Amino acid sequence: MRKFADQRIEWQGKIYTIPANRIMPLLARVESIITFTEMLEFHQRKTIPQAKVATAYAEILRYCGIEVDEGDVYLAMFPSEEDPNGNYMKAGSDAVQGLMKLMLPPDNITKAVASGNAGAPATSGASSKKRTRRQ
């Protein structure tokens, strides 16, 4: 039988663990903000809705008991005087990777890595755009 595994996420240099038995309630919260399909579409278009990603990642962090708001995560994704070495890029990357890792079941991650497709999980190829009626 398939089961979730504990998930580890990072925030400000610290690692936090989400127990496997708490993954589904967290996924429900995250998917109210951004879905796995949306994340795949953004990945394929090479564009990231940073506010949505920051909001979803902040939800994960709060679920781990960290006092943080969306603005903290959003601002961590951009350069600042306090971050002259460019760690902001890592914060953005951590947020995207954390969301994808949380949303993709562990055995699917293993299969994607083994097949060499870890960076771009397969989708149905169907467009999410609404069809318009031709006049």
N, CA, C and O of each residue as an XYZ file, in Angstrom:
540
protein
N       0.845     -1.179      0.000
C       0.000      0.000      0.000
C       0.892      1.244      0.000
O       1.903      1.298      0.700
N       0.504      2.228     -0.788
C       1.254      3.485     -0.880
C       1.023      4.327      0.362
O      -0.084      4.383      0.897
N       2.087      4.983      0.813
C       1.982      5.860      1.978
C       2.844      7.087      1.747
O       3.815      7.057      0.991
N       2.466      8.169      2.417
C       3.290      9.359      2.402
C       4.506      9.130      3.287
O       4.483      8.304      4.199
N       5.558      9.868      3.003
C       6.762      9.844      3.834
C       6.877     11.194      4.525
O       6.297     12.182      4.072
N       7.620     11.235      5.614
C       7.895     12.511      6.260
C       8.524     13.453      5.234
O       9.299     13.019      4.382
N       8.194     14.722      5.316
C       8.744     15.722      4.391
C       9.595     16.713      5.165
O       9.242     17.118      6.273
N      10.714     17.099      4.576
C      11.582     18.093      5.187
C      11.555     19.353      4.351
O      11.638     19.299      3.124
N      11.438     20.494      5.023
C      11.493     21.776      4.332
C      12.492     22.666      5.057
O      12.844     22.423      6.211
N      12.935     23.694      4.358
C      13.938     24.579      4.940
C      13.415     26.009      4.988
O      12.719     26.465      4.080
N      13.760     26.699      6.055
C      13.455     28.128      6.178
C      14.549     28.770      7.011
O      14.806     28.362      8.143
N      15.181     29.770      6.445
C      16.233     30.533      7.101
C      17.309     29.641      7.703
O      17.735     29.825      8.843
N      17.736     28.671      6.901
C      18.841     27.802      7.294
C      18.481     26.672      8.238
O      19.356     25.900      8.631
N      17.218     26.555      8.613
C      16.798     25.484      9.515
C      15.920     24.497      8.756
O      15.152     24.879      7.873
N      16.046     23.235      9.111
C      15.251     22.174      8.502
C      14.097     21.819      9.440
O      14.282     21.660     10.647
N      12.905     21.700      8.860
C      11.710     21.327      9.607
C      11.131     20.062      8.983
O      11.164     19.892      7.764
N      10.607     19.187      9.812
C      10.039     17.930      9.328
C       8.530     17.928      9.536
O       8.031     18.253     10.613
N       7.820     17.555      8.478
C       6.366     17.399      8.535
C       6.108     15.893      8.577
O       6.452     15.191      7.627
N       5.513     15.385      9.647
C       5.248     13.943      9.743
C       4.306     13.477      8.633
O       3.406     14.205      8.215
N       4.532     12.270      8.173
C       3.743     11.700      7.076
C       2.243     11.753      7.348
O       1.456     11.985      6.431
N       1.843     11.543      8.594
C       0.404     11.519      8.903
C      -0.216     12.915      8.904
O      -1.425     13.042      9.102
N       0.577     13.964      8.689
C       0.037     15.330      8.638
C       0.111     15.921      7.220
O      -0.237     17.084      7.016
N       0.559     15.129      6.253
C       0.730     15.624      4.883
C      -0.609     15.957      4.218
O      -0.751     17.031      3.633
N      -1.590     15.056      4.298
C      -2.868     15.300      3.599
C      -3.585     16.558      4.077
O      -4.036     17.335      3.235
N      -3.715     16.801      5.374
C      -4.358     18.056      5.784
C      -3.591     19.287      5.283
O      -4.190     20.302      4.929
N      -2.272     19.182      5.262
C      -1.468     20.292      4.754
C      -1.681     20.470      3.259
O      -1.805     21.600      2.787
N      -1.727     19.379      2.509
C      -1.973     19.466      1.060
C      -3.292     20.165      0.763
O      -3.375     20.959     -0.174
N      -4.314     19.880      1.545
C      -5.615     20.534      1.341
C      -5.478     22.047      1.507
O      -6.063     22.812      0.740
N      -4.718     22.473      2.493
C      -4.507     23.912      2.696
C      -3.723     24.523      1.536
O      -4.080     25.584      1.024
N      -2.652     23.844      1.130
C      -1.806     24.370      0.054
C      -2.587     24.439     -1.255
O      -2.487     25.422     -1.990
N      -3.368     23.390     -1.547
C      -4.113     23.371     -2.809
C      -5.238     24.391     -2.851
O      -5.776     24.660     -3.925
N      -5.603     24.957     -1.729
C      -6.568     26.059     -1.766
C      -5.884     27.338     -2.271
O      -6.549     28.320     -2.602
N      -4.559     27.310     -2.324
C      -3.780     28.461     -2.789
C      -3.243     28.213     -4.194
O      -3.392     29.053     -5.082
N      -2.621     27.063     -4.387
C      -2.036     26.721     -5.689
C      -2.062     25.202     -5.836
O      -1.773     24.481     -4.881
N      -2.406     24.716     -7.021
C      -2.505     23.277     -7.249
C      -1.230     22.739     -7.890
O      -0.405     23.494     -8.404
N      -1.091     21.431     -7.847
C       0.050     20.771     -8.475
C       0.050     21.025     -9.986
O       1.101     21.275    -10.576
N      -1.113     20.962    -10.598
C      -1.218     21.208    -12.040
C      -0.759     22.621    -12.386
O      -0.057     22.825    -13.377
N      -1.156     23.594    -11.569
C      -0.690     24.968    -11.801
C       0.829     25.057    -11.683
O       1.477     25.732    -12.483
N       1.394     24.381    -10.694
C       2.852     24.397    -10.521
C       3.540     23.816    -11.760
O       4.551     24.349    -12.217
N       2.994     22.728    -12.299
C       3.571     22.127    -13.510
C       3.480     23.083    -14.693
O       4.429     23.222    -15.463
N       2.340     23.733    -14.830
C       2.167     24.678    -15.932
C       3.155     25.835    -15.814
O       3.736     26.260    -16.813
N       3.348     26.341    -14.609
C       4.305     27.430    -14.412
C       5.719     26.949    -14.715
O       6.516     27.684    -15.297
N       6.029     25.723    -14.323
C       7.347     25.142    -14.598
C       7.574     25.042    -16.111
O       8.642     25.396    -16.611
N       6.577     24.567    -16.818
C       6.709     24.403    -18.264
C       6.845     25.745    -18.986
O       7.551     25.843    -19.990
N       6.168     26.776    -18.475
C       6.251     28.107    -19.086
C       7.465     28.891    -18.602
O       7.760     29.974    -19.109
N       8.172     28.331    -17.606
C       9.333     28.986    -17.001
C       8.969     30.347    -16.413
O       9.692     31.331    -16.570
N       7.831     30.369    -15.736
C       7.367     31.565    -15.042
C       6.831     31.140    -13.687
O       6.193     30.094    -13.564
N       7.088     31.945    -12.681
C       6.655     31.603    -11.334
C       5.787     32.726    -10.777
O       6.216     33.879    -10.743
N       4.578     32.402    -10.344
C       3.751     33.417     -9.686
C       4.251     33.580     -8.248
O       3.781     32.898     -7.337
N       5.189     34.475     -8.061
C       5.907     34.553     -6.790
C       5.007     34.813     -5.590
O       5.258     34.279     -4.510
N       3.980     35.608     -5.752
C       3.080     35.871     -4.619
C       2.329     34.595     -4.225
O       2.165     34.316     -3.037
N       1.873     33.823     -5.211
C       1.177     32.572     -4.912
C       2.111     31.566     -4.255
O       1.743     30.903     -3.285
N       3.316     31.459     -4.790
C       4.297     30.532     -4.223
C       4.633     30.946     -2.790
O       4.695     30.098     -1.900
N       4.850     32.234     -2.563
C       5.163     32.732     -1.218
C       4.011     32.465     -0.259
O       4.238     32.080      0.888
N       2.783     32.664     -0.713
C       1.610     32.425      0.126
C       1.493     30.950      0.489
O       1.240     30.611      1.645
N       1.677     30.072     -0.494
C       1.589     28.628     -0.240
C       2.714     28.163      0.677
O       2.481     27.366      1.587
N       3.928     28.651      0.447
C       5.059     28.233      1.274
C       4.895     28.763      2.703
O       5.250     28.076      3.661
N       4.370     29.962      2.847
C       4.103     30.506      4.182
C       3.095     29.621      4.922
O       3.208     29.425      6.132
N       2.117     29.093      4.196
C       1.140     28.186      4.808
C       1.831     26.930      5.338
O       1.508     26.456      6.428
N       2.774     26.396      4.575
C       3.531     25.224      5.017
C       4.336     25.561      6.274
O       4.340     24.800      7.242
N       5.008     26.697      6.248
C       5.833     27.097      7.391
C       4.981     27.288      8.650
O       5.364     26.860      9.739
N       3.836     27.928      8.489
C       2.945     28.109      9.643
C       2.450     26.758     10.172
O       2.305     26.570     11.380
N       2.199     25.837      9.269
C       1.763     24.487      9.650
C       2.841     23.802     10.498
O       2.541     22.963     11.348
N       4.101     24.175     10.251
C       5.234     23.637     11.024
C       5.441     24.392     12.335
O       6.339     24.062     13.110
N       4.610     25.404     12.580
C       4.703     26.151     13.822
C       5.591     27.379     13.768
O       5.915     27.953     14.807
N       5.987     27.788     12.583
C       6.865     28.941     12.422
C       6.015     30.201     12.293
O       5.064     30.233     11.512
N       6.350     31.219     13.045
C       5.635     32.493     12.943
C       6.185     33.247     11.741
O       7.277     33.813     11.788
N       5.414     33.243     10.671
C       5.835     33.869      9.421
C       4.576     34.294      8.672
O       3.519     33.680      8.818
N       4.698     35.344      7.875
C       3.565     35.695      7.024
C       4.021     35.671      5.563
O       5.204     35.523      5.260
N       3.051     35.818      4.684
C       3.336     35.732      3.249
C       4.380     36.748      2.823
O       5.233     36.459      1.985
N       4.309     37.941      3.405
C       5.259     38.989      3.052
C       6.684     38.621      3.393
O       7.603     38.957      2.646
N       6.891     37.929      4.522
C       8.234     37.486      4.894
C       8.814     36.569      3.821
O       9.964     36.724      3.408
N       8.005     35.618      3.379
C       8.467     34.663      2.371
C       8.676     35.374      1.037
O       9.685     35.156      0.367
N       7.734     36.216      0.654
C       7.841     36.941     -0.610
C       9.112     37.783     -0.648
O       9.862     37.736     -1.623
N       9.354     38.551      0.408
C      10.534     39.418      0.442
C      11.828     38.621      0.456
O      12.846     39.091     -0.052
N      11.806     37.419      1.030
C      12.997     36.569      1.054
C      13.370     36.080     -0.341
O      14.480     35.594     -0.554
N      12.441     36.210     -1.295
C      12.693     35.754     -2.663
C      13.407     36.809     -3.512
O      13.703     36.557     -4.679
N      13.686     37.983     -2.943
C      14.279     39.080     -3.702
C      15.539     39.594     -3.014
O      15.692     39.441     -1.802
N      16.443     40.207     -3.786
C      17.673     40.727     -3.184
C      17.385     41.875     -2.218
O      16.400     42.600     -2.359
N      18.270     42.018     -1.237
C      18.141     43.107     -0.283
C      19.531     43.488      0.215
O      20.514     42.798     -0.055
N      19.594     44.586      0.940
C      20.873     45.010      1.512
C      21.387     43.979      2.506
O      22.597     43.805      2.649
N      20.474     43.291      3.199
C      20.874     42.269      4.159
C      21.330     40.984      3.479
O      21.876     40.097      4.136
N      21.113     40.875      2.169
C      21.430     39.643      1.447
C      22.319     39.942      0.243
O      21.911     39.721     -0.897
N      23.538     40.446      0.488
C      24.395     40.799     -0.641
C      24.918     39.594     -1.415
O      25.394     39.755     -2.539
N      24.844     38.395     -0.846
C      25.377     37.201     -1.513
C      24.362     36.474     -2.382
O      24.682     35.442     -2.971
N      23.159     36.989     -2.470
C      22.167     36.388     -3.360
C      21.467     35.170     -2.813
O      21.009     34.333     -3.590
N      21.364     35.036     -1.496
C      20.652     33.898     -0.927
C      19.161     33.948     -1.227
O      18.456     32.955     -1.041
N      18.676     35.092     -1.690
C      17.262     35.212     -2.053
C      16.894     34.222     -3.144
O      15.773     33.714     -3.169
N      17.820     33.944     -4.044
C      17.543     32.971     -5.103
C      17.305     31.592     -4.494
O      16.451     30.846     -4.971
N      18.042     31.252     -3.461
C      17.854     29.976     -2.779
C      16.489     29.941     -2.101
O      15.824     28.905     -2.116
N      16.060     31.047     -1.507
C      14.753     31.087     -0.849
C      13.633     30.819     -1.854
O      12.709     30.060     -1.563
N      13.708     31.429     -3.020
C      12.700     31.197     -4.050
C      12.724     29.769     -4.555
O      11.682     29.139     -4.731
N      13.926     29.269     -4.785
C      14.088     27.898     -5.248
C      13.600     26.904     -4.200
O      12.929     25.927     -4.531
N      13.940     27.155     -2.929
C      13.482     26.279     -1.846
C      11.961     26.233     -1.786
O      11.378     25.171     -1.569
N      11.322     27.375     -1.977
C       9.859     27.442     -1.909
C       9.234     26.613     -3.028
O       8.321     25.824     -2.783
N       9.720     26.791     -4.243
C       9.175     26.044     -5.385
C       9.422     24.552     -5.207
O       8.510     23.743     -5.374
N      10.660     24.187     -4.868
C      10.987     22.776     -4.697
C      10.211     22.158     -3.538
O       9.760     21.016     -3.624
N      10.056     22.919     -2.452
C       9.299     22.419     -1.307
C       7.851     22.144     -1.662
O       7.284     21.137     -1.237
N       7.254     23.030     -2.434
C       5.865     22.831     -2.859
C       5.735     21.605     -3.754
O       4.845     20.777     -3.558
N       6.625     21.494     -4.739
C       6.549     20.367     -5.671
C       6.783     19.043     -4.937
O       6.086     18.058     -5.179
N       7.757     19.032     -4.053
C       8.077     17.816     -3.312
C       6.912     17.399     -2.418
O       6.611     16.211     -2.300
N       6.267     18.361     -1.799
C       5.126     18.066     -0.939
C       3.956     17.516     -1.745
O       3.270     16.594     -1.303
N       3.730     18.081     -2.924
C       2.551     17.737     -3.713
C       2.702     16.430     -4.493
O       1.701     15.813     -4.857
N       3.929     16.003     -4.753
C       4.157     14.798     -5.545
C       4.397     13.617     -4.612
O       5.318     13.671     -3.796
N       3.601     12.552     -4.703
C       3.811     11.394     -3.829
C       5.233     10.857     -3.953
O       5.819     10.895     -5.035
N       5.795     10.352     -2.843
C       7.202      9.954     -2.816
C       7.601      8.910     -3.854
O       8.700      8.990     -4.403
N       6.743      7.938     -4.137
C       7.131      6.930     -5.128
C       7.167      7.523     -6.534
O       7.894      7.019     -7.390
N       6.397      8.583     -6.790
C       6.461      9.259     -8.083
C       7.765     10.028     -8.229
O       8.320     10.104     -9.325
N       8.256     10.596     -7.143
C       9.545     11.298     -7.176
C      10.642     10.305     -7.506
O      11.501     10.586     -8.342
N      10.624      9.140     -6.855
C      11.633      8.111     -7.096
C      11.621      7.678     -8.558
O      12.680      7.539     -9.170
N      10.434      7.463     -9.125
C      10.323      7.061    -10.525
C      10.838      8.152    -11.462
O      11.520      7.858    -12.443
N      10.509      9.418    -11.159
C      10.954     10.532    -12.002
C      12.471     10.656    -11.983
O      13.081     10.899    -13.024
N      13.089     10.495    -10.820
C      14.551     10.571    -10.718
C      15.181      9.412    -11.471
O      16.151      9.608    -12.203
N      14.648      8.208    -11.304
C      15.195      7.026    -11.963
C      15.107      7.129    -13.481
O      15.989      6.640    -14.186
N      14.048      7.762    -13.989
C      13.880      7.870    -15.444
C      14.574      9.094    -16.029
O      14.603      9.275    -17.246
N      15.134      9.937    -15.156
C      15.814     11.140    -15.634
C      14.886     12.303    -15.877
O      15.303     13.295    -16.473
N      13.636     12.223    -15.439
C      12.657     13.283    -15.659
C      12.323     14.036    -14.383
O      11.214     14.554    -14.250
N      13.250     14.107    -13.446
C      12.962     14.728    -12.153
C      12.606     16.195    -12.277
O      11.835     16.707    -11.466
N      13.143     16.881    -13.260
C      12.880     18.316    -13.385
C      11.560     18.655    -14.017
O      11.076     19.773    -13.844
N      10.958     17.742    -14.741
C       9.722     18.047    -15.454
C       8.775     16.858    -15.416
O       8.745     16.072    -16.363
N       7.999     16.707    -14.347
C       7.043     15.608    -14.271
C       6.070     15.655    -15.450
O       5.717     16.728    -15.938
N       5.654     14.499    -15.888
C       4.770     14.411    -17.049
C       3.372     14.916    -16.726
O       2.875     14.742    -15.613
N       2.753     15.536    -17.706
C       1.364     15.958    -17.572
C       0.596     15.385    -18.744
O       1.167     14.772    -19.646
N      -0.681     15.592    -18.714
C      -1.524     15.054    -19.778
C      -1.368     15.817    -21.077
O      -1.739     15.321    -22.141
N      -0.818     17.024    -20.997
C      -0.677     17.839    -22.183
C      -1.917     18.642    -22.498
O      -1.914     19.448    -23.429
N      -2.972     18.436    -21.741
C      -4.209     19.180    -21.974
C      -4.047     20.619    -21.519
O      -3.407     20.891    -20.503
N      -4.614     21.512    -22.257
C      -4.545     22.925    -21.913
C      -5.575     23.267    -20.853
O      -6.675     22.715    -20.832
N      -5.200     24.193    -19.966
C      -6.150     24.629    -18.948
C      -6.949     25.839    -19.403
O      -7.823     26.319    -18.681
N      -6.649     26.334    -20.603
C      -7.360     27.502    -21.111
C      -8.768     27.110    -21.540
O      -8.986     26.034    -22.097
N      -9.711     27.992    -21.274
C     -11.090     27.747    -21.677
C     -11.223     27.965    -23.181
O     -10.669     28.908    -23.746
N     -11.949     27.098    -23.785
C     -12.193     27.240    -25.219
C     -13.216     28.343    -25.449
O     -14.182     28.489    -24.701
N     -12.977     29.108    -26.498
C     -13.934     30.149    -26.833
C     -14.727     29.699    -28.048
O     -14.238     28.929    -28.875
N     -15.917     30.173    -28.143
C     -16.796     29.802    -29.253
C     -16.494     30.679    -30.458
O     -16.438     31.904    -30.347
N     -16.301     30.054    -31.598
C     -16.072     30.813    -32.830
C     -17.370     31.357    -33.367
O     -18.396     30.678    -33.365
N     -17.315     32.558    -33.817
C     -18.516     33.197    -34.345
C     -18.579     33.062    -35.841
O     -19.526     33.541    -36.465
